[in-house]
Amino acid sequence: MLDAIIHQHKHDSTDDQELWIVSQDISKAFDSMDLNMLKLARTFVHVGIDQGVIISPLL
């Protein structure tokens, strides 16, 4: 994917254009989430959690 973006930029851009790419690993973003805040957010949104969803047992 990244290679395709770089290739497309080289093809479409002029010599003076820069390409900036930022990447962030968010795979562990929810490992440290406060469950009380998650429960509170769920009540404000008024949307339940489906049975069998991976987060169901925690709530």
mmCIF file as gemmi writes it, N, C-alpha and C atoms, coordinates in Angstrom:
data_model
loop_
_atom_site.group_PDB
_atom_site.id
_atom_site.type_symbol
_atom_site.label_atom_id
_atom_site.label_alt_id
_atom_site.label_comp_id
_atom_site.label_asym_id
_atom_site.label_entity_id
_atom_site.label_seq_id
_atom_site.pdbx_PDB_ins_code
_atom_site.Cartn_x
_atom_site.Cartn_y
_atom_site.Cartn_z
_atom_site.occupancy
_atom_site.B_iso_or_equiv
_atom_site.pdbx_formal_charge
_atom_site.auth_seq_id
_atom_site.auth_asym_id
_atom_site.pdbx_PDB_model_num
ATOM 1 N N . MET Axp A 1 ? 0.822 -1.19 0 1 0 ? 1 A 1
ATOM 2 C CA . MET Axp A 1 ? 0 0 0 1 0 ? 1 A 1
ATOM 3 C C . MET Axp A 1 ? 0.87 1.26 0 1 0 ? 1 A 1
ATOM 4 N N . LEU Axp A 2 ? 1.841 1.281 0.896 1 0 ? 2 A 1
ATOM 5 C CA . LEU Axp A 2 ? 2.73 2.436 0.978 1 0 ? 2 A 1
ATOM 6 C C . LEU Axp A 2 ? 3.511 2.614 -0.319 1 0 ? 2 A 1
ATOM 7 N N . ASP Axp A 3 ? 3.94 1.513 -0.892 1 0 ? 3 A 1
ATOM 8 C CA . ASP Axp A 3 ? 4.676 1.569 -2.155 1 0 ? 3 A 1
ATOM 9 C C . ASP Axp A 3 ? 3.806 2.166 -3.267 1 0 ? 3 A 1
ATOM 10 N N . ALA Axp A 4 ? 2.533 1.813 -3.277 1 0 ? 4 A 1
ATOM 11 C CA . ALA Axp A 4 ? 1.623 2.343 -4.29 1 0 ? 4 A 1
ATOM 12 C C . ALA Axp A 4 ? 1.424 3.85 -4.123 1 0 ? 4 A 1
ATOM 13 N N . ILE Axp A 5 ? 1.345 4.314 -2.884 1 0 ? 5 A 1
ATOM 14 C CA . ILE Axp A 5 ? 1.193 5.75 -2.626 1 0 ? 5 A 1
ATOM 15 C C . ILE Axp A 5 ? 2.42 6.511 -3.111 1 0 ? 5 A 1
ATOM 16 N N . ILE Axp A 6 ? 3.596 5.991 -2.794 1 0 ? 6 A 1
ATOM 17 C CA . ILE Axp A 6 ? 4.84 6.644 -3.211 1 0 ? 6 A 1
ATOM 18 C C . ILE Axp A 6 ? 4.951 6.66 -4.735 1 0 ? 6 A 1
ATOM 19 N N . HIS Axp A 7 ? 4.628 5.545 -5.357 1 0 ? 7 A 1
ATOM 20 C CA . HIS Axp A 7 ? 4.685 5.462 -6.819 1 0 ? 7 A 1
ATOM 21 C C . HIS Axp A 7 ? 3.726 6.464 -7.458 1 0 ? 7 A 1
ATOM 22 N N . GLN Axp A 8 ? 2.503 6.541 -6.937 1 0 ? 8 A 1
ATOM 23 C CA . GLN Axp A 8 ? 1.515 7.472 -7.482 1 0 ? 8 A 1
ATOM 24 C C . GLN Axp A 8 ? 1.969 8.917 -7.307 1 0 ? 8 A 1
ATOM 25 N N . HIS Axp A 9 ? 2.576 9.219 -6.171 1 0 ? 9 A 1
ATOM 26 C CA . HIS Axp A 9 ? 3.077 10.575 -5.926 1 0 ? 9 A 1
ATOM 27 C C . HIS Axp A 9 ? 4.184 10.929 -6.916 1 0 ? 9 A 1
ATOM 28 N N . LYS Axp A 10 ? 5.089 9.996 -7.141 1 0 ? 10 A 1
ATOM 29 C CA . LYS Axp A 10 ? 6.174 10.248 -8.1 1 0 ? 10 A 1
ATOM 30 C C . LYS Axp A 10 ? 5.623 10.469 -9.503 1 0 ? 10 A 1
ATOM 31 N N . HIS Axp A 11 ? 4.571 9.751 -9.833 1 0 ? 11 A 1
ATOM 32 C CA . HIS Axp A 11 ? 3.972 9.851 -11.164 1 0 ? 11 A 1
ATOM 33 C C . HIS Axp A 11 ? 3.207 11.161 -11.339 1 0 ? 11 A 1
ATOM 34 N N . ASP Axp A 12 ? 2.491 11.593 -10.303 1 0 ? 12 A 1
ATOM 35 C CA . ASP Axp A 12 ? 1.599 12.749 -10.418 1 0 ? 12 A 1
ATOM 36 C C . ASP Axp A 12 ? 2.221 14.089 -10.039 1 0 ? 12 A 1
ATOM 37 N N . SER Axp A 13 ? 3.273 14.086 -9.252 1 0 ? 13 A 1
ATOM 38 C CA . SER Axp A 13 ? 3.767 15.348 -8.697 1 0 ? 13 A 1
ATOM 39 C C . SER Axp A 13 ? 4.871 15.959 -9.552 1 0 ? 13 A 1
ATOM 40 N N . THR Axp A 14 ? 5.093 17.222 -9.295 1 0 ? 14 A 1
ATOM 41 C CA . THR Axp A 14 ? 6.219 17.909 -9.92 1 0 ? 14 A 1
ATOM 42 C C . THR Axp A 14 ? 7.435 17.743 -9.014 1 0 ? 14 A 1
ATOM 43 N N . ASP Axp A 15 ? 8.572 18.208 -9.465 1 0 ? 15 A 1
ATOM 44 C CA . ASP Axp A 15 ? 9.813 18.013 -8.711 1 0 ? 15 A 1
ATOM 45 C C . ASP Axp A 15 ? 9.836 18.735 -7.371 1 0 ? 15 A 1
ATOM 46 N N . ASP Axp A 16 ? 9.079 19.806 -7.219 1 0 ? 16 A 1
ATOM 47 C CA . ASP Axp A 16 ? 9.156 20.592 -5.989 1 0 ? 16 A 1
ATOM 48 C C . ASP Axp A 16 ? 8.142 20.175 -4.919 1 0 ? 16 A 1
ATOM 49 N N . GLN Axp A 17 ? 7.36 19.152 -5.156 1 0 ? 17 A 1
ATOM 50 C CA . GLN Axp A 17 ? 6.371 18.715 -4.173 1 0 ? 17 A 1
ATOM 51 C C . GLN Axp A 17 ? 6.961 17.657 -3.247 1 0 ? 17 A 1
ATOM 52 N N . GLU Axp A 18 ? 6.663 17.811 -1.952 1 0 ? 18 A 1
ATOM 53 C CA . GLU Axp A 18 ? 7.108 16.834 -0.966 1 0 ? 18 A 1
ATOM 54 C C . GLU Axp A 18 ? 5.964 15.891 -0.624 1 0 ? 18 A 1
ATOM 55 N N . LEU Axp A 19 ? 6.318 14.711 -0.205 1 0 ? 19 A 1
ATOM 56 C CA . LEU Axp A 19 ? 5.337 13.739 0.256 1 0 ? 19 A 1
ATOM 57 C C . LEU Axp A 19 ? 5.653 13.413 1.704 1 0 ? 19 A 1
ATOM 58 N N . TRP Axp A 20 ? 4.717 13.67 2.589 1 0 ? 20 A 1
ATOM 59 C CA . TRP Axp A 20 ? 4.882 13.356 4.007 1 0 ? 20 A 1
ATOM 60 C C . TRP Axp A 20 ? 3.934 12.213 4.342 1 0 ? 20 A 1
ATOM 61 N N . ILE Axp A 21 ? 4.466 11.218 5.004 1 0 ? 21 A 1
ATOM 62 C CA . ILE Axp A 21 ? 3.665 10.063 5.402 1 0 ? 21 A 1
ATOM 63 C C . ILE Axp A 21 ? 3.845 9.855 6.898 1 0 ? 21 A 1
ATOM 64 N N . VAL Axp A 22 ? 2.731 9.731 7.603 1 0 ? 22 A 1
ATOM 65 C CA . VAL Axp A 22 ? 2.756 9.483 9.04 1 0 ? 22 A 1
ATOM 66 C C . VAL Axp A 22 ? 2.052 8.161 9.286 1 0 ? 22 A 1
ATOM 67 N N . SER Axp A 23 ? 2.653 7.343 10.096 1 0 ? 23 A 1
ATOM 68 C CA . SER Axp A 23 ? 2.078 6.045 10.429 1 0 ? 23 A 1
ATOM 69 C C . SER Axp A 23 ? 2.05 5.89 11.943 1 0 ? 23 A 1
ATOM 70 N N . GLN Axp A 24 ? 0.955 5.336 12.448 1 0 ? 24 A 1
ATOM 71 C CA . GLN Axp A 24 ? 0.842 5.136 13.887 1 0 ? 24 A 1
ATOM 72 C C . GLN Axp A 24 ? 0.255 3.753 14.145 1 0 ? 24 A 1
ATOM 73 N N . ASP Axp A 25 ? 0.86 3.04 15.065 1 0 ? 25 A 1
ATOM 74 C CA . ASP Axp A 25 ? 0.384 1.717 15.442 1 0 ? 25 A 1
ATOM 75 C C . ASP Axp A 25 ? -0.618 1.875 16.579 1 0 ? 25 A 1
ATOM 76 N N . ILE Axp A 26 ? -1.887 1.605 16.294 1 0 ? 26 A 1
ATOM 77 C CA . ILE Axp A 26 ? -2.907 1.735 17.329 1 0 ? 26 A 1
ATOM 78 C C . ILE Axp A 26 ? -3.45 0.373 17.754 1 0 ? 26 A 1
ATOM 79 N N . SER Axp A 27 ? -2.689 -0.676 17.506 1 0 ? 27 A 1
ATOM 80 C CA . SER Axp A 27 ? -3.164 -2.02 17.819 1 0 ? 27 A 1
ATOM 81 C C . SER Axp A 27 ? -3.417 -2.225 19.307 1 0 ? 27 A 1
ATOM 82 N N . LYS Axp A 28 ? -2.739 -1.507 20.162 1 0 ? 28 A 1
ATOM 83 C CA . LYS Axp A 28 ? -2.928 -1.655 21.602 1 0 ? 28 A 1
ATOM 84 C C . LYS Axp A 28 ? -3.623 -0.436 22.213 1 0 ? 28 A 1
ATOM 85 N N . ALA Axp A 29 ? -4.301 0.333 21.407 1 0 ? 29 A 1
ATOM 86 C CA . ALA Axp A 29 ? -4.916 1.572 21.881 1 0 ? 29 A 1
ATOM 87 C C . ALA Axp A 29 ? -5.971 1.332 22.948 1 0 ? 29 A 1
ATOM 88 N N . PHE Axp A 30 ? -6.68 0.221 22.883 1 0 ? 30 A 1
ATOM 89 C CA . PHE Axp A 30 ? -7.76 -0.025 23.825 1 0 ? 30 A 1
ATOM 90 C C . PHE Axp A 30 ? -7.337 -0.894 25.002 1 0 ? 30 A 1
ATOM 91 N N . ASP Axp A 31 ? -6.069 -1.287 25.071 1 0 ? 31 A 1
ATOM 92 C CA . ASP Axp A 31 ? -5.597 -2.092 26.193 1 0 ? 31 A 1
ATOM 93 C C . ASP Axp A 31 ? -5.61 -1.319 27.504 1 0 ? 31 A 1
ATOM 94 N N . SER Axp A 32 ? -5.496 -0.017 27.436 1 0 ? 32 A 1
ATOM 95 C CA . SER Axp A 32 ? -5.437 0.774 28.661 1 0 ? 32 A 1
ATOM 96 C C . SER Axp A 32 ? -6.67 1.664 28.839 1 0 ? 32 A 1
ATOM 97 N N . MET Axp A 33 ? -7.752 1.339 28.163 1 0 ? 33 A 1
ATOM 98 C CA . MET Axp A 33 ? -8.956 2.154 28.26 1 0 ? 33 A 1
ATOM 99 C C . MET Axp A 33 ? -9.649 1.913 29.595 1 0 ? 33 A 1
ATOM 100 N N . ASP Axp A 34 ? -10.101 2.983 30.228 1 0 ? 34 A 1
ATOM 101 C CA . ASP Axp A 34 ? -10.831 2.895 31.482 1 0 ? 34 A 1
ATOM 102 C C . ASP Axp A 34 ? -12.231 2.352 31.194 1 0 ? 34 A 1
ATOM 103 N N . LEU Axp A 35 ? -12.567 1.196 31.758 1 0 ? 35 A 1
ATOM 104 C CA . LEU Axp A 35 ? -13.851 0.562 31.47 1 0 ? 35 A 1
ATOM 105 C C . LEU Axp A 35 ? -15.022 1.389 31.992 1 0 ? 35 A 1
ATOM 106 N N . ASN Axp A 36 ? -14.832 2.106 33.076 1 0 ? 36 A 1
ATOM 107 C CA . ASN Axp A 36 ? -15.91 2.955 33.586 1 0 ? 36 A 1
ATOM 108 C C . ASN Axp A 36 ? -16.26 4.053 32.588 1 0 ? 36 A 1
ATOM 109 N N . MET Axp A 37 ? -15.253 4.624 31.966 1 0 ? 37 A 1
ATOM 110 C CA . MET Axp A 37 ? -15.503 5.653 30.955 1 0 ? 37 A 1
ATOM 111 C C . MET Axp A 37 ? -16.178 5.053 29.721 1 0 ? 37 A 1
ATOM 112 N N . LEU Axp A 38 ? -15.808 3.824 29.374 1 0 ? 38 A 1
ATOM 113 C CA . LEU Axp A 38 ? -16.433 3.155 28.237 1 0 ? 38 A 1
ATOM 114 C C . LEU Axp A 38 ? -17.909 2.899 28.52 1 0 ? 38 A 1
ATOM 115 N N . LYS Axp A 39 ? -18.227 2.454 29.734 1 0 ? 39 A 1
ATOM 116 C CA . LYS Axp A 39 ? -19.626 2.238 30.116 1 0 ? 39 A 1
ATOM 117 C C . LYS Axp A 39 ? -20.405 3.548 30.085 1 0 ? 39 A 1
ATOM 118 N N . LEU Axp A 40 ? -19.797 4.603 30.576 1 0 ? 40 A 1
ATOM 119 C CA . LEU Axp A 40 ? -20.451 5.906 30.586 1 0 ? 40 A 1
ATOM 120 C C . LEU Axp A 40 ? -20.719 6.391 29.161 1 0 ? 40 A 1
ATOM 121 N N . ALA Axp A 41 ? -19.764 6.225 28.287 1 0 ? 41 A 1
ATOM 122 C CA . ALA Axp A 41 ? -19.935 6.631 26.89 1 0 ? 41 A 1
ATOM 123 C C . ALA Axp A 41 ? -21.058 5.838 26.231 1 0 ? 41 A 1
ATOM 124 N N . ARG Axp A 42 ? -21.152 4.567 26.561 1 0 ? 42 A 1
ATOM 125 C CA . ARG Axp A 42 ? -22.196 3.719 25.98 1 0 ? 42 A 1
ATOM 126 C C . ARG Axp A 42 ? -23.584 4.201 26.392 1 0 ? 42 A 1
ATOM 127 N N . THR Axp A 43 ? -23.736 4.647 27.638 1 0 ? 43 A 1
ATOM 128 C CA . THR Axp A 43 ? -25.049 5.116 28.085 1 0 ? 43 A 1
ATOM 129 C C . THR Axp A 43 ? -25.43 6.44 27.433 1 0 ? 43 A 1
ATOM 130 N N . PHE Axp A 44 ? -24.46 7.299 27.183 1 0 ? 44 A 1
ATOM 131 C CA . PHE Axp A 44 ? -24.766 8.568 26.53 1 0 ? 44 A 1
ATOM 132 C C . PHE Axp A 44 ? -25.128 8.379 25.066 1 0 ? 44 A 1
ATOM 133 N N . VAL Axp A 45 ? -24.55 7.407 24.427 1 0 ? 45 A 1
ATOM 134 C CA . VAL Axp A 45 ? -24.812 7.165 23.009 1 0 ? 45 A 1
ATOM 135 C C . VAL Axp A 45 ? -26.126 6.42 22.818 1 0 ? 45 A 1
ATOM 136 N N . HIS Axp A 46 ? -26.588 5.731 23.859 1 0 ? 46 A 1
ATOM 137 C CA . HIS Axp A 46 ? -27.824 4.947 23.828 1 0 ? 46 A 1
ATOM 138 C C . HIS Axp A 46 ? -27.762 3.823 22.801 1 0 ? 46 A 1
ATOM 139 N N . VAL Axp A 47 ? -26.609 3.207 22.696 1 0 ? 47 A 1
ATOM 140 C CA . VAL Axp A 47 ? -26.429 2.068 21.799 1 0 ? 47 A 1
ATOM 141 C C . VAL Axp A 47 ? -25.877 0.927 22.63 1 0 ? 47 A 1
ATOM 142 N N . GLY Axp A 48 ? -26.481 -0.214 22.524 1 0 ? 48 A 1
ATOM 143 C CA . GLY Axp A 48 ? -26.02 -1.367 23.279 1 0 ? 48 A 1
ATOM 144 C C . GLY Axp A 48 ? -24.869 -2.073 22.592 1 0 ? 48 A 1
ATOM 145 N N . ILE Axp A 49 ? -24.389 -3.101 23.263 1 0 ? 49 A 1
ATOM 146 C CA . ILE Axp A 49 ? -23.323 -3.938 22.723 1 0 ? 49 A 1
ATOM 147 C C . ILE Axp A 49 ? -23.956 -5.279 22.355 1 0 ? 49 A 1
ATOM 148 N N . ASP Axp A 50 ? -23.718 -5.749 21.16 1 0 ? 50 A 1
ATOM 149 C CA . ASP Axp A 50 ? -24.27 -7.028 20.723 1 0 ? 50 A 1
ATOM 150 C C . ASP Axp A 50 ? -23.688 -8.179 21.526 1 0 ? 50 A 1
ATOM 151 N N . GLN Axp A 51 ? -24.514 -9.195 21.734 1 0 ? 51 A 1
ATOM 152 C CA . GLN Axp A 51 ? -24.051 -10.386 22.43 1 0 ? 51 A 1
ATOM 153 C C . GLN Axp A 51 ? -23.014 -11.095 21.566 1 0 ? 51 A 1
ATOM 154 N N . GLY Axp A 52 ? -21.922 -11.509 22.191 1 0 ? 52 A 1
ATOM 155 C CA . GLY Axp A 52 ? -20.874 -12.211 21.477 1 0 ? 52 A 1
ATOM 156 C C . GLY Axp A 52 ? -19.753 -11.314 20.99 1 0 ? 52 A 1
ATOM 157 N N . VAL Axp A 53 ? -19.931 -10.008 21.095 1 0 ? 53 A 1
ATOM 158 C CA . VAL Axp A 53 ? -18.866 -9.081 20.72 1 0 ? 53 A 1
ATOM 159 C C . VAL Axp A 53 ? -17.741 -9.237 21.731 1 0 ? 53 A 1
ATOM 160 N N . ILE Axp A 54 ? -16.518 -9.085 21.281 1 0 ? 54 A 1
ATOM 161 C CA . ILE Axp A 54 ? -15.354 -9.384 22.109 1 0 ? 54 A 1
ATOM 162 C C . ILE Axp A 54 ? -15.317 -8.583 23.412 1 0 ? 54 A 1
ATOM 163 N N . ILE Axp A 55 ? -15.931 -7.412 23.433 1 0 ? 55 A 1
ATOM 164 C CA . ILE Axp A 55 ? -15.887 -6.587 24.637 1 0 ? 55 A 1
ATOM 165 C C . ILE Axp A 55 ? -17.059 -6.888 25.584 1 0 ? 55 A 1
ATOM 166 N N . SER Axp A 56 ? -18.06 -7.656 25.147 1 0 ? 56 A 1
ATOM 167 C CA . SER Axp A 56 ? -19.235 -7.955 25.963 1 0 ? 56 A 1
ATOM 168 C C . SER Axp A 56 ? -18.923 -8.498 27.352 1 0 ? 56 A 1
ATOM 169 N N . PRO Axp A 57 ? -18.029 -9.474 27.5 1 0 ? 57 A 1
ATOM 170 C CA . PRO Axp A 57 ? -17.775 -10.012 28.84 1 0 ? 57 A 1
ATOM 171 C C . PRO Axp A 57 ? -17.195 -8.985 29.813 1 0 ? 57 A 1
ATOM 172 N N . LEU Axp A 58 ? -16.521 -7.983 29.308 1 0 ? 58 A 1
ATOM 173 C CA . LEU Axp A 58 ? -15.93 -6.981 30.19 1 0 ? 58 A 1
ATOM 174 C C . LEU Axp A 58 ? -16.974 -6.045 30.767 1 0 ? 58 A 1
ATOM 175 N N . LEU Axp A 59 ? -18.067 -5.88 30.056 1 0 ? 59 A 1
ATOM 176 C CA . LEU Axp A 59 ? -19.09 -4.944 30.504 1 0 ? 59 A 1
ATOM 177 C C . LEU Axp A 59 ? -20.14 -5.664 31.302 1 0 ? 59 A 1
